[in-house]
């Protein structure tokens, strides 16, 4: 049976790599904490240099709650964001 997760897409400004430095440790620590307790399934930056971020949660409420705590959002480094359902048809790792 497919599992439906929630994918949080961030779009970053073109100069994200230069602007993120003061907030990066806090952003990564938040991701690590949420991943450790199972709220984040997987997360990472898209592109080189990063133009977007993708974080996958068990449900949309968790994705929304994450944005309220994320230092990148608070600092205005997220140009736009969207939460979309993701139907996963392969088993997730244990």
ZANUFI-894988 format. One record per residue: residue in one letter; x negated, y, z of N, C-alpha, C in turn. Coordinates in Angstrom, 1 decimal, always signed. Layout:
residues N
<fimar><res>A</res><n_X>X</n_X><n_Y>Y</n_Y><n_Z>Z</n_Z><ca_X>X</ca_X><ca_Y>Y</ca_Y><ca_Z>Z</ca_Z><c_X>X</c_X><c_Y>Y</c_Y><c_Z>Z</c_Z></fimar>
...
***
This chain:
residues 94
<fimar><res>X</res><n_X>-0.8</n_X><n_Y>-1.2</n_Y><n_Z>+0.0</n_Z><ca_X>+0.0</ca_X><ca_Y>+0.0</ca_Y><ca_Z>+0.0</ca_Z><c_X>-0.9</c_X><c_Y>+1.2</c_Y><c_Z>+0.0</c_Z></fimar>
<fimar><res>X</res><n_X>-0.6</n_X><n_Y>+2.2</n_Y><n_Z>-0.9</n_Z><ca_X>-1.5</ca_X><ca_Y>+3.4</ca_Y><ca_Z>-0.9</ca_Z><c_X>-1.3</c_X><c_Y>+4.2</c_Y><c_Z>+0.4</c_Z></fimar>
<fimar><res>X</res><n_X>-2.4</n_X><n_Y>+4.9</n_Y><n_Z>+0.7</n_Z><ca_X>-2.4</ca_X><ca_Y>+5.8</ca_Y><ca_Z>+1.9</ca_Z><c_X>-2.4</c_X><c_Y>+7.2</c_Y><c_Z>+1.4</c_Z></fimar>
<fimar><res>X</res><n_X>-1.5</n_X><n_Y>+8.1</n_Y><n_Z>+2.0</n_Z><ca_X>-1.5</ca_X><ca_Y>+9.5</ca_Y><ca_Z>+1.5</ca_Z><c_X>-2.2</c_X><c_Y>+10.3</c_Y><c_Z>+2.6</c_Z></fimar>
<fimar><res>X</res><n_X>-3.3</n_X><n_Y>+11.0</n_Y><n_Z>+2.1</n_Z><ca_X>-4.1</ca_X><ca_Y>+11.9</ca_Y><ca_Z>+2.9</ca_Z><c_X>-3.9</c_X><c_Y>+13.3</c_Y><c_Z>+2.5</c_Z></fimar>
<fimar><res>X</res><n_X>-4.5</n_X><n_Y>+14.2</n_Y><n_Z>+3.1</n_Z><ca_X>-4.4</ca_X><ca_Y>+15.7</ca_Y><ca_Z>+2.8</ca_Z><c_X>-5.8</c_X><c_Y>+16.2</c_Y><c_Z>+2.4</c_Z></fimar>
<fimar><res>X</res><n_X>-5.9</n_X><n_Y>+16.7</n_Y><n_Z>+1.2</n_Z><ca_X>-7.2</ca_X><ca_Y>+17.3</ca_Y><ca_Z>+0.7</ca_Z><c_X>-7.1</c_X><c_Y>+18.8</c_Y><c_Z>+0.8</c_Z></fimar>
<fimar><res>X</res><n_X>-8.0</n_X><n_Y>+19.3</n_Y><n_Z>+1.6</n_Z><ca_X>-8.1</ca_X><ca_Y>+20.8</ca_Y><ca_Z>+1.7</ca_Z><c_X>-9.2</c_X><c_Y>+21.3</c_Y><c_Z>+0.8</c_Z></fimar>
<fimar><res>X</res><n_X>-8.8</n_X><n_Y>+22.1</n_Y><n_Z>-0.2</n_Z><ca_X>-9.8</ca_X><ca_Y>+22.6</ca_Y><ca_Z>-1.2</ca_Z><c_X>-10.1</c_X><c_Y>+24.1</c_Y><c_Z>-0.8</c_Z></fimar>
<fimar><res>X</res><n_X>-11.3</n_X><n_Y>+24.4</n_Y><n_Z>-0.7</n_Z><ca_X>-11.8</ca_X><ca_Y>+25.8</ca_Y><ca_Z>-0.5</ca_Z><c_X>-12.4</c_X><c_Y>+26.3</c_Y><c_Z>-1.8</c_Z></fimar>
<fimar><res>X</res><n_X>-12.2</n_X><n_Y>+27.5</n_Y><n_Z>-2.1</n_Z><ca_X>-13.0</ca_X><ca_Y>+28.2</ca_Y><ca_Z>-3.2</ca_Z><c_X>-13.8</c_X><c_Y>+29.2</c_Y><c_Z>-2.5</c_Z></fimar>
<fimar><res>X</res><n_X>-15.1</n_X><n_Y>+29.2</n_Y><n_Z>-2.9</n_Z><ca_X>-16.1</ca_X><ca_Y>+30.1</ca_Y><ca_Z>-2.3</ca_Z><c_X>-16.4</c_X><c_Y>+31.3</c_Y><c_Z>-3.3</c_Z></fimar>
<fimar><res>X</res><n_X>-17.0</n_X><n_Y>+32.4</n_Y><n_Z>-2.7</n_Z><ca_X>-17.4</ca_X><ca_Y>+33.5</ca_Y><ca_Z>-3.6</ca_Z><c_X>-18.7</c_X><c_Y>+33.1</c_Y><c_Z>-4.3</c_Z></fimar>
<fimar><res>X</res><n_X>-19.0</n_X><n_Y>+33.7</n_Y><n_Z>-5.4</n_Z><ca_X>-20.2</ca_X><ca_Y>+33.3</ca_Y><ca_Z>-6.2</ca_Z><c_X>-21.5</c_X><c_Y>+33.4</c_Y><c_Z>-5.4</c_Z></fimar>
<fimar><res>X</res><n_X>-21.6</n_X><n_Y>+34.3</n_Y><n_Z>-4.4</n_Z><ca_X>-22.8</ca_X><ca_Y>+34.4</ca_Y><ca_Z>-3.6</ca_Z><c_X>-22.7</c_X><c_Y>+33.6</c_Y><c_Z>-2.3</c_Z></fimar>
<fimar><res>X</res><n_X>-22.0</n_X><n_Y>+32.6</n_Y><n_Z>-2.2</n_Z><ca_X>-21.7</ca_X><ca_Y>+31.8</ca_Y><ca_Z>-1.0</ca_Z><c_X>-23.0</c_X><c_Y>+31.3</c_Y><c_Z>-0.4</c_Z></fimar>
<fimar><res>X</res><n_X>-24.0</n_X><n_Y>+30.8</n_Y><n_Z>-1.2</n_Z><ca_X>-25.2</ca_X><ca_Y>+30.3</ca_Y><ca_Z>-0.7</ca_Z><c_X>-26.0</c_X><c_Y>+31.3</c_Y><c_Z>+0.2</c_Z></fimar>
<fimar><res>X</res><n_X>-25.9</n_X><n_Y>+32.6</n_Y><n_Z>-0.2</n_Z><ca_X>-26.6</ca_X><ca_Y>+33.6</ca_Y><ca_Z>+0.5</ca_Z><c_X>-25.8</c_X><c_Y>+34.1</c_Y><c_Z>+1.7</c_Z></fimar>
<fimar><res>X</res><n_X>-24.5</n_X><n_Y>+34.1</n_Y><n_Z>+1.6</n_Z><ca_X>-23.7</ca_X><ca_Y>+34.6</ca_Y><ca_Z>+2.7</ca_Z><c_X>-23.4</c_X><c_Y>+33.7</c_Y><c_Z>+3.8</c_Z></fimar>
<fimar><res>X</res><n_X>-23.5</n_X><n_Y>+32.4</n_Y><n_Z>+3.6</n_Z><ca_X>-23.0</ca_X><ca_Y>+31.4</ca_Y><ca_Z>+4.5</ca_Z><c_X>-24.0</c_X><c_Y>+31.2</c_Y><c_Z>+5.7</c_Z></fimar>
<fimar><res>X</res><n_X>-25.2</n_X><n_Y>+31.6</n_Y><n_Z>+5.6</n_Z><ca_X>-26.3</ca_X><ca_Y>+31.2</ca_Y><ca_Z>+6.6</ca_Z><c_X>-25.8</c_X><c_Y>+31.5</c_Y><c_Z>+8.0</c_Z></fimar>
<fimar><res>X</res><n_X>-25.3</n_X><n_Y>+32.7</n_Y><n_Z>+8.4</n_Z><ca_X>-25.0</ca_X><ca_Y>+32.9</ca_Y><ca_Z>+9.8</ca_Z><c_X>-23.8</c_X><c_Y>+32.0</c_Y><c_Z>+10.3</c_Z></fimar>
<fimar><res>X</res><n_X>-23.1</n_X><n_Y>+31.4</n_Y><n_Z>+9.4</n_Z><ca_X>-21.9</ca_X><ca_Y>+30.6</ca_Y><ca_Z>+9.8</ca_Z><c_X>-22.0</c_X><c_Y>+29.1</c_Y><c_Z>+9.6</c_Z></fimar>
<fimar><res>X</res><n_X>-23.0</n_X><n_Y>+28.8</n_Y><n_Z>+8.9</n_Z><ca_X>-23.2</ca_X><ca_Y>+27.4</ca_Y><ca_Z>+8.4</ca_Z><c_X>-23.3</c_X><c_Y>+26.4</c_Y><c_Z>+9.6</c_Z></fimar>
<fimar><res>X</res><n_X>-24.1</n_X><n_Y>+26.6</n_Y><n_Z>+10.6</n_Z><ca_X>-24.2</ca_X><ca_Y>+25.7</ca_Y><ca_Z>+11.7</ca_Z><c_X>-22.9</c_X><c_Y>+25.5</c_Y><c_Z>+12.4</c_Z></fimar>
<fimar><res>X</res><n_X>-22.1</n_X><n_Y>+26.5</n_Y><n_Z>+12.6</n_Z><ca_X>-20.8</ca_X><ca_Y>+26.4</ca_Y><ca_Z>+13.3</ca_Z><c_X>-19.8</c_X><c_Y>+25.6</c_Y><c_Z>+12.4</c_Z></fimar>
<fimar><res>X</res><n_X>-19.8</n_X><n_Y>+25.9</n_Y><n_Z>+11.1</n_Z><ca_X>-19.0</ca_X><ca_Y>+25.2</ca_Y><ca_Z>+10.2</ca_Z><c_X>-19.3</c_X><c_Y>+23.7</c_Y><c_Z>+10.2</c_Z></fimar>
<fimar><res>X</res><n_X>-20.6</n_X><n_Y>+23.4</n_Y><n_Z>+10.1</n_Z><ca_X>-21.0</ca_X><ca_Y>+21.9</ca_Y><ca_Z>+10.0</ca_Z><c_X>-20.7</c_X><c_Y>+21.3</c_Y><c_Z>+11.4</c_Z></fimar>
<fimar><res>X</res><n_X>-20.9</n_X><n_Y>+22.0</n_Y><n_Z>+12.5</n_Z><ca_X>-20.6</ca_X><ca_Y>+21.4</ca_Y><ca_Z>+13.8</ca_Z><c_X>-19.1</c_X><c_Y>+21.1</c_Y><c_Z>+14.0</c_Z></fimar>
<fimar><res>X</res><n_X>-18.3</n_X><n_Y>+22.0</n_Y><n_Z>+13.5</n_Z><ca_X>-16.8</ca_X><ca_Y>+21.8</ca_Y><ca_Z>+13.5</ca_Z><c_X>-16.5</c_X><c_Y>+20.5</c_Y><c_Z>+12.7</c_Z></fimar>
<fimar><res>X</res><n_X>-17.0</n_X><n_Y>+20.4</n_Y><n_Z>+11.5</n_Z><ca_X>-16.8</ca_X><ca_Y>+19.3</ca_Y><ca_Z>+10.6</ca_Z><c_X>-17.2</c_X><c_Y>+18.0</c_Y><c_Z>+11.4</c_Z></fimar>
<fimar><res>X</res><n_X>-18.4</n_X><n_Y>+18.0</n_Y><n_Z>+12.0</n_Z><ca_X>-18.9</ca_X><ca_Y>+16.8</ca_Y><ca_Z>+12.7</ca_Z><c_X>-18.0</c_X><c_Y>+16.4</c_Y><c_Z>+13.8</c_Z></fimar>
<fimar><res>X</res><n_X>-17.5</n_X><n_Y>+17.4</n_Y><n_Z>+14.6</n_Z><ca_X>-16.7</ca_X><ca_Y>+17.1</ca_Y><ca_Z>+15.7</ca_Z><c_X>-15.3</c_X><c_Y>+16.5</c_Y><c_Z>+15.2</c_Z></fimar>
<fimar><res>X</res><n_X>-14.8</n_X><n_Y>+17.0</n_Y><n_Z>+14.2</n_Z><ca_X>-13.5</ca_X><ca_Y>+16.5</ca_Y><ca_Z>+13.7</ca_Z><c_X>-13.7</c_X><c_Y>+15.2</c_Y><c_Z>+13.0</c_Z></fimar>
<fimar><res>X</res><n_X>-14.8</n_X><n_Y>+14.9</n_Y><n_Z>+12.4</n_Z><ca_X>-15.1</ca_X><ca_Y>+13.6</ca_Y><ca_Z>+11.8</ca_Z><c_X>-15.3</c_X><c_Y>+12.6</c_Y><c_Z>+12.9</c_Z></fimar>
<fimar><res>X</res><n_X>-16.0</n_X><n_Y>+12.9</n_Y><n_Z>+13.9</n_Z><ca_X>-16.3</ca_X><ca_Y>+12.0</ca_Y><ca_Z>+15.0</ca_Z><c_X>-15.0</c_X><c_Y>+11.5</c_Y><c_Z>+15.7</c_Z></fimar>
<fimar><res>X</res><n_X>-14.0</n_X><n_Y>+12.3</n_Y><n_Z>+15.8</n_Z><ca_X>-12.8</ca_X><ca_Y>+11.9</ca_Y><ca_Z>+16.4</ca_Z><c_X>-11.7</c_X><c_Y>+11.4</c_Y><c_Z>+15.4</c_Z></fimar>
<fimar><res>X</res><n_X>-12.1</n_X><n_Y>+11.3</n_Y><n_Z>+14.1</n_Z><ca_X>-11.2</ca_X><ca_Y>+10.7</ca_Y><ca_Z>+13.1</ca_Z><c_X>-10.3</c_X><c_Y>+11.6</c_Y><c_Z>+12.4</c_Z></fimar>
<fimar><res>X</res><n_X>-10.3</n_X><n_Y>+12.9</n_Y><n_Z>+12.7</n_Z><ca_X>-9.4</ca_X><ca_Y>+13.8</ca_Y><ca_Z>+12.0</ca_Z><c_X>-9.8</c_X><c_Y>+14.2</c_Y><c_Z>+10.6</c_Z></fimar>
<fimar><res>X</res><n_X>-11.1</n_X><n_Y>+14.2</n_Y><n_Z>+10.4</n_Z><ca_X>-11.6</ca_X><ca_Y>+14.4</ca_Y><ca_Z>+9.0</ca_Z><c_X>-12.1</c_X><c_Y>+13.1</c_Y><c_Z>+8.5</c_Z></fimar>
<fimar><res>X</res><n_X>-11.7</n_X><n_Y>+12.7</n_Y><n_Z>+7.3</n_Z><ca_X>-12.1</ca_X><ca_Y>+11.4</ca_Y><ca_Z>+6.7</ca_Z><c_X>-13.4</c_X><c_Y>+11.6</c_Y><c_Z>+6.0</c_Z></fimar>
<fimar><res>X</res><n_X>-13.6</n_X><n_Y>+12.7</n_Y><n_Z>+5.2</n_Z><ca_X>-14.8</ca_X><ca_Y>+12.9</ca_Y><ca_Z>+4.5</ca_Z><c_X>-14.8</c_X><c_Y>+14.4</c_Y><c_Z>+4.1</c_Z></fimar>
<fimar><res>X</res><n_X>-16.0</n_X><n_Y>+15.0</n_Y><n_Z>+4.0</n_Z><ca_X>-16.0</ca_X><ca_Y>+16.4</ca_Y><ca_Z>+3.6</ca_Z><c_X>-17.3</c_X><c_Y>+16.7</c_Y><c_Z>+2.9</c_Z></fimar>
<fimar><res>X</res><n_X>-17.3</n_X><n_Y>+17.8</n_Y><n_Z>+2.1</n_Z><ca_X>-18.6</ca_X><ca_Y>+18.2</ca_Y><ca_Z>+1.5</ca_Z><c_X>-18.3</c_X><c_Y>+19.4</c_Y><c_Z>+0.5</c_Z></fimar>
<fimar><res>X</res><n_X>-19.5</n_X><n_Y>+19.9</n_Y><n_Z>+0.0</n_Z><ca_X>-19.4</ca_X><ca_Y>+21.0</ca_Y><ca_Z>-0.9</ca_Z><c_X>-19.4</c_X><c_Y>+20.4</c_Y><c_Z>-2.4</c_Z></fimar>
<fimar><res>X</res><n_X>-18.8</n_X><n_Y>+21.2</n_Y><n_Z>-3.3</n_Z><ca_X>-18.7</ca_X><ca_Y>+20.8</ca_Y><ca_Z>-4.7</ca_Z><c_X>-19.5</c_X><c_Y>+21.8</c_Y><c_Z>-5.5</c_Z></fimar>
<fimar><res>X</res><n_X>-20.4</n_X><n_Y>+21.3</n_Y><n_Z>-6.3</n_Z><ca_X>-21.2</ca_X><ca_Y>+22.2</ca_Y><ca_Z>-7.2</ca_Z><c_X>-22.5</c_X><c_Y>+22.4</c_Y><c_Z>-6.6</c_Z></fimar>
<fimar><res>X</res><n_X>-23.4</n_X><n_Y>+22.9</n_Y><n_Z>-7.5</n_Z><ca_X>-24.8</ca_X><ca_Y>+23.2</ca_Y><ca_Z>-7.2</ca_Z><c_X>-25.2</c_X><c_Y>+24.4</c_Y><c_Z>-7.9</c_Z></fimar>
<fimar><res>X</res><n_X>-25.1</n_X><n_Y>+25.6</n_Y><n_Z>-7.4</n_Z><ca_X>-24.8</ca_X><ca_Y>+25.9</ca_Y><ca_Z>-6.0</ca_Z><c_X>-23.4</c_X><c_Y>+25.7</c_Y><c_Z>-5.6</c_Z></fimar>
<fimar><res>X</res><n_X>-23.0</n_X><n_Y>+25.5</n_Y><n_Z>-4.4</n_Z><ca_X>-21.7</ca_X><ca_Y>+25.2</ca_Y><ca_Z>-4.0</ca_Z><c_X>-20.7</c_X><c_Y>+26.3</c_Y><c_Z>-4.4</c_Z></fimar>
<fimar><res>X</res><n_X>-19.6</n_X><n_Y>+25.9</n_Y><n_Z>-5.1</n_Z><ca_X>-18.6</ca_X><ca_Y>+26.8</ca_Y><ca_Z>-5.5</ca_Z><c_X>-17.3</c_X><c_Y>+26.5</c_Y><c_Z>-4.8</c_Z></fimar>
<fimar><res>X</res><n_X>-17.2</n_X><n_Y>+25.3</n_Y><n_Z>-4.3</n_Z><ca_X>-16.0</ca_X><ca_Y>+24.9</ca_Y><ca_Z>-3.6</ca_Z><c_X>-16.3</c_X><c_Y>+23.9</c_Y><c_Z>-2.5</c_Z></fimar>
<fimar><res>X</res><n_X>-15.4</n_X><n_Y>+23.7</n_Y><n_Z>-1.6</n_Z><ca_X>-15.5</ca_X><ca_Y>+22.7</ca_Y><ca_Z>-0.5</ca_Z><c_X>-14.3</c_X><c_Y>+21.8</c_Y><c_Z>-0.6</c_Z></fimar>
<fimar><res>X</res><n_X>-14.5</n_X><n_Y>+20.6</n_Y><n_Z>-0.2</n_Z><ca_X>-13.4</ca_X><ca_Y>+19.6</ca_Y><ca_Z>-0.1</ca_Z><c_X>-13.5</c_X><c_Y>+18.9</c_Y><c_Z>+1.2</c_Z></fimar>
<fimar><res>X</res><n_X>-12.4</n_X><n_Y>+18.9</n_Y><n_Z>+2.0</n_Z><ca_X>-12.3</ca_X><ca_Y>+18.3</ca_Y><ca_Z>+3.2</ca_Z><c_X>-11.0</c_X><c_Y>+17.4</c_Y><c_Z>+3.2</c_Z></fimar>
<fimar><res>X</res><n_X>-11.1</n_X><n_Y>+16.2</n_Y><n_Z>+3.6</n_Z><ca_X>-10.0</ca_X><ca_Y>+15.3</ca_Y><ca_Z>+3.6</ca_Z><c_X>-9.6</c_X><c_Y>+14.9</c_Y><c_Z>+5.0</c_Z></fimar>
<fimar><res>X</res><n_X>-8.3</n_X><n_Y>+15.1</n_Y><n_Z>+5.3</n_Z><ca_X>-7.7</ca_X><ca_Y>+14.9</ca_Y><ca_Z>+6.6</ca_Z><c_X>-6.6</c_X><c_Y>+13.8</c_Y><c_Z>+6.5</c_Z></fimar>
<fimar><res>X</res><n_X>-6.2</n_X><n_Y>+13.3</n_Y><n_Z>+7.7</n_Z><ca_X>-5.2</ca_X><ca_Y>+12.3</ca_Y><ca_Z>+7.8</ca_Z><c_X>-3.8</c_X><c_Y>+12.9</c_Y><c_Z>+7.4</c_Z></fimar>
<fimar><res>X</res><n_X>-3.6</n_X><n_Y>+14.2</n_Y><n_Z>+7.8</n_Z><ca_X>-2.3</ca_X><ca_Y>+14.8</ca_Y><ca_Z>+7.4</ca_Z><c_X>-2.5</c_X><c_Y>+16.4</c_Y><c_Z>+7.2</c_Z></fimar>
<fimar><res>X</res><n_X>-1.5</n_X><n_Y>+17.0</n_Y><n_Z>+6.7</n_Z><ca_X>-1.6</ca_X><ca_Y>+18.4</ca_Y><ca_Z>+6.3</ca_Z><c_X>-1.7</c_X><c_Y>+19.3</c_Y><c_Z>+7.6</c_Z></fimar>
<fimar><res>X</res><n_X>-1.1</n_X><n_Y>+18.9</n_Y><n_Z>+8.6</n_Z><ca_X>-1.1</ca_X><ca_Y>+19.7</ca_Y><ca_Z>+9.9</ca_Z><c_X>-2.6</c_X><c_Y>+19.8</c_Y><c_Z>+10.4</c_Z></fimar>
<fimar><res>X</res><n_X>-3.3</n_X><n_Y>+18.7</n_Y><n_Z>+10.3</n_Z><ca_X>-4.7</ca_X><ca_Y>+18.7</ca_Y><ca_Z>+10.7</ca_Z><c_X>-5.5</c_X><c_Y>+19.7</c_Y><c_Z>+9.8</c_Z></fimar>
<fimar><res>X</res><n_X>-5.3</n_X><n_Y>+19.6</n_Y><n_Z>+8.5</n_Z><ca_X>-6.0</ca_X><ca_Y>+20.5</ca_Y><ca_Z>+7.6</ca_Z><c_X>-5.7</c_X><c_Y>+21.9</c_Y><c_Z>+7.9</c_Z></fimar>
<fimar><res>X</res><n_X>-4.5</n_X><n_Y>+22.3</n_Y><n_Z>+8.2</n_Z><ca_X>-4.1</ca_X><ca_Y>+23.6</ca_Y><ca_Z>+8.5</ca_Z><c_X>-4.7</c_X><c_Y>+24.1</c_Y><c_Z>+9.8</c_Z></fimar>
<fimar><res>X</res><n_X>-4.7</n_X><n_Y>+23.2</n_Y><n_Z>+10.8</n_Z><ca_X>-5.4</ca_X><ca_Y>+23.5</ca_Y><ca_Z>+12.1</ca_Z><c_X>-6.9</c_X><c_Y>+23.7</c_Y><c_Z>+11.9</c_Z></fimar>
<fimar><res>X</res><n_X>-7.5</n_X><n_Y>+23.0</n_Y><n_Z>+11.1</n_Z><ca_X>-8.9</ca_X><ca_Y>+23.1</ca_Y><ca_Z>+10.8</ca_Z><c_X>-9.3</c_X><c_Y>+24.5</c_Y><c_Z>+10.3</c_Z></fimar>
<fimar><res>X</res><n_X>-8.5</n_X><n_Y>+25.0</n_Y><n_Z>+9.4</n_Z><ca_X>-8.7</ca_X><ca_Y>+26.3</ca_Y><ca_Z>+8.8</ca_Z><c_X>-8.7</c_X><c_Y>+27.4</c_Y><c_Z>+9.9</c_Z></fimar>
<fimar><res>X</res><n_X>-7.8</n_X><n_Y>+27.2</n_Y><n_Z>+10.9</n_Z><ca_X>-7.7</ca_X><ca_Y>+28.2</ca_Y><ca_Z>+12.0</ca_Z><c_X>-9.0</c_X><c_Y>+28.3</c_Y><c_Z>+12.8</c_Z></fimar>
<fimar><res>X</res><n_X>-9.8</n_X><n_Y>+27.2</n_Y><n_Z>+12.8</n_Z><ca_X>-11.0</ca_X><ca_Y>+27.2</ca_Y><ca_Z>+13.6</ca_Z><c_X>-12.3</c_X><c_Y>+27.4</c_Y><c_Z>+12.8</c_Z></fimar>
<fimar><res>X</res><n_X>-12.2</n_X><n_Y>+27.3</n_Y><n_Z>+11.5</n_Z><ca_X>-13.4</ca_X><ca_Y>+27.3</ca_Y><ca_Z>+10.7</ca_Z><c_X>-14.1</c_X><c_Y>+28.6</c_Y><c_Z>+10.6</c_Z></fimar>
<fimar><res>X</res><n_X>-15.4</n_X><n_Y>+28.7</n_Y><n_Z>+11.0</n_Z><ca_X>-16.1</ca_X><ca_Y>+29.9</ca_Y><ca_Z>+10.9</ca_Z><c_X>-16.2</c_X><c_Y>+30.5</c_Y><c_Z>+9.5</c_Z></fimar>
<fimar><res>X</res><n_X>-16.2</n_X><n_Y>+29.7</n_Y><n_Z>+8.4</n_Z><ca_X>-16.2</ca_X><ca_Y>+30.2</ca_Y><ca_Z>+7.1</ca_Z><c_X>-14.9</c_X><c_Y>+31.0</c_Y><c_Z>+6.8</c_Z></fimar>
<fimar><res>X</res><n_X>-13.8</n_X><n_Y>+30.5</n_Y><n_Z>+7.2</n_Z><ca_X>-12.5</ca_X><ca_Y>+31.2</ca_Y><ca_Z>+7.0</ca_Z><c_X>-12.5</c_X><c_Y>+32.5</c_Y><c_Z>+7.8</c_Z></fimar>
<fimar><res>X</res><n_X>-12.9</n_X><n_Y>+32.4</n_Y><n_Z>+9.1</n_Z><ca_X>-12.9</ca_X><ca_Y>+33.6</ca_Y><ca_Z>+9.9</ca_Z><c_X>-13.9</c_X><c_Y>+34.7</c_Y><c_Z>+9.3</c_Z></fimar>
<fimar><res>X</res><n_X>-14.9</n_X><n_Y>+34.3</n_Y><n_Z>+8.7</n_Z><ca_X>-15.9</ca_X><ca_Y>+35.3</ca_Y><ca_Z>+8.1</ca_Z><c_X>-15.5</c_X><c_Y>+35.8</c_Y><c_Z>+6.7</c_Z></fimar>
<fimar><res>X</res><n_X>-14.4</n_X><n_Y>+35.3</n_Y><n_Z>+6.2</n_Z><ca_X>-13.9</ca_X><ca_Y>+35.7</ca_Y><ca_Z>+4.9</ca_Z><c_X>-14.7</c_X><c_Y>+35.1</c_Y><c_Z>+3.7</c_Z></fimar>
<fimar><res>X</res><n_X>-15.3</n_X><n_Y>+33.9</n_Y><n_Z>+4.0</n_Z><ca_X>-16.1</ca_X><ca_Y>+33.2</ca_Y><ca_Z>+3.0</ca_Z><c_X>-15.3</c_X><c_Y>+32.3</c_Y><c_Z>+2.1</c_Z></fimar>
<fimar><res>X</res><n_X>-14.0</n_X><n_Y>+32.1</n_Y><n_Z>+2.5</n_Z><ca_X>-13.1</ca_X><ca_Y>+31.3</ca_Y><ca_Z>+1.7</ca_Z><c_X>-12.2</c_X><c_Y>+32.2</c_Y><c_Z>+0.9</c_Z></fimar>
<fimar><res>X</res><n_X>-12.4</n_X><n_Y>+32.2</n_Y><n_Z>-0.5</n_Z><ca_X>-11.7</ca_X><ca_Y>+33.1</ca_Y><ca_Z>-1.4</ca_Z><c_X>-10.2</c_X><c_Y>+32.6</c_Y><c_Z>-1.5</c_Z></fimar>
<fimar><res>X</res><n_X>-10.1</n_X><n_Y>+31.3</n_Y><n_Z>-1.6</n_Z><ca_X>-8.7</ca_X><ca_Y>+30.7</ca_Y><ca_Z>-1.6</ca_Z><c_X>-8.8</c_X><c_Y>+29.3</c_Y><c_Z>-1.1</c_Z></fimar>
<fimar><res>X</res><n_X>-7.6</n_X><n_Y>+28.8</n_Y><n_Z>-0.7</n_Z><ca_X>-7.6</ca_X><ca_Y>+27.5</ca_Y><ca_Z>-0.1</ca_Z><c_X>-6.2</c_X><c_Y>+26.9</c_Y><c_Z>-0.5</c_Z></fimar>
<fimar><res>X</res><n_X>-6.2</n_X><n_Y>+25.5</n_Y><n_Z>-0.6</n_Z><ca_X>-5.0</ca_X><ca_Y>+24.8</ca_Y><ca_Z>-0.9</ca_Z><c_X>-5.1</c_X><c_Y>+23.4</c_Y><c_Z>-0.2</c_Z></fimar>
<fimar><res>X</res><n_X>-3.9</n_X><n_Y>+23.0</n_Y><n_Z>+0.3</n_Z><ca_X>-3.8</ca_X><ca_Y>+21.7</ca_Y><ca_Z>+0.9</ca_Z><c_X>-2.9</c_X><c_Y>+20.8</c_Y><c_Z>-0.1</c_Z></fimar>
<fimar><res>X</res><n_X>-3.5</n_X><n_Y>+19.8</n_Y><n_Z>-0.6</n_Z><ca_X>-2.7</ca_X><ca_Y>+18.9</ca_Y><ca_Z>-1.5</ca_Z><c_X>-2.7</c_X><c_Y>+17.5</c_Y><c_Z>-1.1</c_Z></fimar>
<fimar><res>X</res><n_X>-1.6</n_X><n_Y>+16.8</n_Y><n_Z>-1.3</n_Z><ca_X>-1.6</ca_X><ca_Y>+15.3</ca_Y><ca_Z>-0.9</ca_Z><c_X>-2.5</c_X><c_Y>+14.6</c_Y><c_Z>-1.9</c_Z></fimar>
<fimar><res>X</res><n_X>-3.2</n_X><n_Y>+13.6</n_Y><n_Z>-1.3</n_Z><ca_X>-4.1</ca_X><ca_Y>+12.7</ca_Y><ca_Z>-2.1</ca_Z><c_X>-3.6</c_X><c_Y>+11.3</c_Y><c_Z>-1.8</c_Z></fimar>
<fimar><res>X</res><n_X>-3.1</n_X><n_Y>+10.6</n_Y><n_Z>-2.9</n_Z><ca_X>-2.7</ca_X><ca_Y>+9.2</ca_Y><ca_Z>-2.7</ca_Z><c_X>-3.9</c_X><c_Y>+8.3</c_Y><c_Z>-3.0</c_Z></fimar>
<fimar><res>X</res><n_X>-4.4</n_X><n_Y>+7.6</n_Y><n_Z>-2.0</n_Z><ca_X>-5.6</ca_X><ca_Y>+6.8</ca_Y><ca_Z>-2.1</ca_Z><c_X>-5.2</c_X><c_Y>+5.4</c_Y><c_Z>-2.4</c_Z></fimar>
<fimar><res>X</res><n_X>-5.7</n_X><n_Y>+4.8</n_Y><n_Z>-3.5</n_Z><ca_X>-5.3</ca_X><ca_Y>+3.5</ca_Y><ca_Z>-3.8</ca_Z><c_X>-6.3</c_X><c_Y>+2.4</c_Y><c_Z>-3.6</c_Z></fimar>
<fimar><res>X</res><n_X>-7.5</n_X><n_Y>+2.9</n_Y><n_Z>-3.1</n_Z><ca_X>-8.5</ca_X><ca_Y>+1.9</ca_Y><ca_Z>-2.7</ca_Z><c_X>-8.6</c_X><c_Y>+1.9</c_Y><c_Z>-1.2</c_Z></fimar>
<fimar><res>X</res><n_X>-9.0</n_X><n_Y>+0.8</n_Y><n_Z>-0.6</n_Z><ca_X>-9.1</ca_X><ca_Y>+0.8</ca_Y><ca_Z>+0.9</ca_Z><c_X>-10.1</c_X><c_Y>+1.8</c_Y><c_Z>+1.4</c_Z></fimar>
<fimar><res>X</res><n_X>-9.8</n_X><n_Y>+2.5</n_Y><n_Z>+2.5</n_Z><ca_X>-10.8</ca_X><ca_Y>+3.3</ca_Y><ca_Z>+3.1</ca_Z><c_X>-11.8</c_X><c_Y>+2.5</c_Y><c_Z>+4.0</c_Z></fimar>
<fimar><res>X</res><n_X>-13.0</n_X><n_Y>+2.9</n_Y><n_Z>+4.0</n_Z><ca_X>-13.9</ca_X><ca_Y>+2.2</ca_Y><ca_Z>+4.9</ca_Z><c_X>-13.5</c_X><c_Y>+2.2</c_Y><c_Z>+6.4</c_Z></fimar>
<fimar><res>X</res><n_X>-13.8</n_X><n_Y>+1.2</n_Y><n_Z>+7.1</n_Z><ca_X>-13.5</ca_X><ca_Y>+1.1</ca_Y><ca_Z>+8.5</ca_Z><c_X>-14.2</c_X><c_Y>+2.1</c_Y><c_Z>+9.3</c_Z></fimar>
***
